[in-house]
């Protein structure tokens, strides 16, 4: 296989960069994105060939991905993640929920959507000969990088804020990464990695500081389009930290339109954050191009506890140009809806995924979305990775009181 990549370019200035070599950020300090020869893709690749692909999970979209050699694809058994309707949750959402779906990314390797971006970044690192990768993480990105880097035989160093969920830190270490806790936020972890790049000779795969995690994340959008018969929903609610998911999907949708594989009907993109860390929401509300640093960031939704996003202007552009909006929810709302969906649907959402459901419910109530719109909510990881309430009911086998079973 040959790659259809035509060139790379600065996402802000448009300055071109040549593919086939290692890149970080542009001269302007902005993300570099991958561009494809879509005219050649359209001439040589059909939509039906994608549908008939036997490749695992997101690798079915190989013509729209940057890895040139099939032998460099690092795989851990990726799958197409399911779309699950919230058919039992009408009483919770206040609307007939047959047109509301959760795209459940928890089914991917390491239990989160981070497998897409880091699987792609590691594959490109392998193709480009990088031998040591490093990342700052609030949890799921670290474990995904650890797994894929170990699979590829690439050394891996992970730095986590010391309030990262314990299971994330432990799984990262168990999957082969040199894992360290830092008494700071994710940005401070990133600063340590940047300062150590010369001495340690590692390459940082921090969010948007290399071109390829976006390409992995955009497969959420490509996959969604195919699952919906090459159409798109009216609205997408997406939990936003560093923002590669919303940026990647928006990029993927535009590529599909240019290829003629979908109609020119784009979904409204909704960026969901926590009231304890909502820099994108504030920037959207105030009409700013960039988001200011969020002081004292704190939320139970650790994956969106990102006080400053390098791709803030790209997130805001996707939201605004789609006619979408940015919205924040409280941790209390997140925990309540997580519990309600678990009780009614049997879905153990992660807090970030639950935040999208809470945001959807709030948006219905405020009139930002209507009940007749088709909606996709992204659950980005398994809820098993996060703290859960303890089971407090106990039974004495020698003196069973059956009334306990009636108190549910």
Buried (B, 14 or more C-beta within 10 A) or exposed (E): EEBBBBEBBBBBEEBEBEBEEEBBBBEEEBBBBBBBBBEEBBEEBBBEEBEEEEBBBBBBBBBBBBBBEEEBBBBBEBEBBEBBEBEBBBEBBEBEBEBBBBBBBBBBBBBBBBBBBBBBBBBBBBBBEBEBBBBBBBBBBBBBBBBBBBBBEBBBBBBBBEBBBEBBBEBBBEBBBBBBEBEBBBBEBBBBBBEBBEEEEBBBBBBBBBBBBBBBBBBBBBBBBBBBEBBBBBBBBBBBBBBBBBBBBBBBBBBBBBBEBBEEEBBBBBBBBBBBBBBBBBBBEEEBEEBEEBEEBBBBBBBBBBBBBBBBBBBBBBBBEBEBBBBBBBBEBBBBBBBBBBEBBEBBBBBBBBBBBBBBBBBBEEEBBEEEBBBBBBBBBBBEBBEEEEEEEEEEEEEEEEEEEEEE
